[in-house]
Amino acid sequence: MTSFMNPYLIFVLVILIGFALFDAWIHWLNLNAIAPDIPAEFKDLYDRESYAKSQRYLKDSTGFEIVAGLIKTTVSVAFILLGGFALTHRLAVAGADTLIVQGLIFAGILILLSTLFGLPFKIYDTFVLEEKYGFNKTTPKTFVTDLVKSLVLTVLIGGPIFAGILWFFQSAEGNAWWISWVVLTLIQLLLMYIAPVYILPLFNKFDPLEQGELRTAIEGYAQKEGFEVQGLFKIDGSKRSTRANAYFTGFGKTRRIALFDTLIANHSTPELVAVLAHEVGHAKCKHIHKQLIAGILSTGLMFYLLSLFIGRPGMYEAFGLEVDPANLPLYAGLIFFGFLYSPIASLIGIFTNILSRKFEFEADAFAARTTGGAEELIAALKRLSVDNLSNLTPHPWLVFLEYSHPPVLRRIQALRAVSTAPAAP
């Protein structure tokens, strides 16, 4: 029976409820920051009705996010207090005799429950909210297929990783945290290498960009900058959404440049080269390596802190488990620690976002310098913002806490400053 005086339980409940209310408040502030007048920078693309549509989308999507977040928090708290984790633990123990198999059953049940609970929210977001504003192109068949593929990948990749970490903490004792850290890092690097070839094509079709004006322009730019293009692909993003994007994926021989077909359809060749130049800027400025190193270090911190808490019976008792201190169900500890770690993860996320926004400014500046000016990238950013009904005036606190990219008006302002700055001697 869970004791309400358990300090771990008190901490978890305060974090869950406090974060949910704080998140709702921040998004409410963001709604109140809506600017009724079209920013001068966008008057050439927005009329009054289309701008009003973008604000309606912000209100509807934010309202849905707030309600969904509060519901999910309420269910999480109820699941803890009503013995949901304790019941899942009993089912795992009844289903197997070994710790690792019990752990896979325990985690599998929780993933299945989480997926089923989150399904109505995903369906509403895709087929109601996104459909209402003209974004959705996902068919029910694609939706179900994506869901099944994701679950299969979770089982095939996540299952062995979870079992391996559990085995390390069962057998390696004090060395488990750094062994798990090293092994998980190696697996992540391997996945980064093979994902563009074997995993991403499960969800999108990657076609080599056909010969023509765009490919010639991109290859000419890459050659000028001494940037080797391993693979230049167009992907069928339009089968799920009208939203557009471009990104780098993989590294070494599997490094690919992916351009959404929606991006190609809506932008001129100079704009697309500017977008690509921004991505090249990330590579040239070593942003990808720096973010990778930051991620590896934060993973090490997580495993070290896990090693300090996974052996404490009080953490298990907080979630309703009656445990033997000499025979703890470590698989439950791996899950429960996630609740305790969430404040640290949030703080790391804030610093990661600060770093990411800095990198975006640097990549924008690189693109402006290497393509002969900022106007093409500015035009692309403006068109992307309008097509995606982006919020042009987000509240500063929301930007600070959650934005990995600077608001578009700030990016445009910085780009204009770069384009008017005197050239370096």
Secondary structure, DSSP 8 states (H G I E B T S, - for coil): ---TT-HHHHHHHHHHHHHHHHHHHHHHHHHHT--SS--GGGTTT--HHHHHHHHHHHHHHHHHHHHHHHHHHHHHHHHHHTTHHHHHHHHHHHH-SSHHHHHHHHHHHHHHHHHHHHHHHHHHIIIIIHHHTT-B---HHHHHHHHHHHHHHIIIIIHHHHHHHHHHHHHSGGGHHHHHHHHHHHHHHHHHHHIIIIIGGGTS-EEE--SSHHHHHHHHHHHHTT---S-EEEE-GGGTBS---EEEE--GGG-EEEEEHHHHHHS-HHHHHHHHHHHHHHHHTTHHHHHHHHHHHHHHHHHHHHHHHTT-HHHHHHTT----TTS--HHHHHHHHHHHHHHHHHHHHHHHHHHHHHHHHHHHHHHHHHTT-SHHHHHHHHHHHHHTT--SS--HHHHHHH-SS--HHHHHHHHHHHHHS----
